[in-house]
Amino acid sequence: MIELLFVACLSTAPDQCQERSLLYTDITPMTCMMGAQPELAKWTETHPAFTVTGWSCRMVRDGEREA
């Protein structure tokens, strides 16, 4: 499983940030890196109060996922 991990901050309060993630089961880490910006652009369209300040792709092992 691949996780696109990103930091989203409130546009009106840039010091209030949260870690968010999108999980994928059918892509490679390279595909995640190449497709991250369009995916994050879609996310910000549906979450207009936030701006993305950073992101990364990583492998997620079964024991690392939160419930």
C-alpha positions as CSV (number, residue, x, y, z in Angstrom):
1,M,0.0,0.0,0.0
2,I,1.2,3.5,-0.9
3,E,0.4,6.6,1.2
4,L,0.4,10.1,-0.1
5,L,1.2,12.0,3.1
6,F,0.7,15.7,3.1
7,V,0.4,18.7,5.4
8,A,-2.7,20.9,5.0
9,C,-2.9,24.3,6.7
10,L,-5.9,26.6,7.1
11,S,-5.7,29.4,4.6
12,T,-6.9,31.9,7.2
13,A,-4.6,30.6,10.0
14,P,-1.5,29.2,8.4
15,D,-0.1,28.1,11.8
16,Q,-3.0,25.6,12.2
17,C,-1.9,22.6,10.2
18,Q,-2.8,18.9,10.1
19,E,-1.2,15.8,8.6
20,R,-3.5,14.1,6.1
21,S,-3.1,11.2,3.8
22,L,-4.5,9.4,0.8
23,L,-4.0,5.7,0.5
24,Y,-3.6,3.7,-2.7
25,T,-3.4,-0.1,-3.1
26,D,-2.7,-0.3,-6.9
27,I,0.2,2.1,-7.6
28,T,3.9,2.2,-7.2
29,P,5.9,4.8,-5.2
30,M,7.1,6.4,-8.5
31,T,3.5,6.6,-9.8
32,C,2.5,8.3,-6.5
33,M,5.4,10.8,-6.9
34,M,4.4,11.6,-10.5
35,G,0.7,11.9,-9.8
36,A,0.8,13.6,-6.4
37,Q,0.4,17.2,-7.6
38,P,-2.8,16.6,-9.6
39,E,-4.3,14.5,-6.7
40,L,-3.5,17.3,-4.2
41,A,-5.0,19.9,-6.6
42,K,-8.2,17.8,-6.6
43,W,-8.1,17.6,-2.8
44,T,-7.7,21.4,-2.4
45,E,-10.7,21.9,-4.8
46,T,-12.9,20.0,-2.4
47,H,-11.3,21.5,0.7
48,P,-11.0,25.2,-0.2
49,A,-10.2,26.4,3.3
50,F,-6.9,24.6,3.3
51,T,-3.6,24.9,1.5
52,V,-1.1,22.1,1.1
53,T,2.4,23.0,2.4
54,G,4.3,19.8,1.8
55,W,3.9,16.2,0.7
56,S,5.6,12.8,0.3
57,C,4.9,9.3,-0.8
58,R,5.8,6.3,1.2
59,M,5.2,2.6,1.5
60,V,2.8,1.6,4.4
61,R,3.1,-1.7,6.1
62,D,0.0,-3.4,7.5
63,G,0.9,-2.6,11.1
64,E,1.4,1.1,10.4
65,R,-2.1,1.9,9.3
66,E,-4.4,3.7,11.8
67,A,-7.9,2.3,12.3
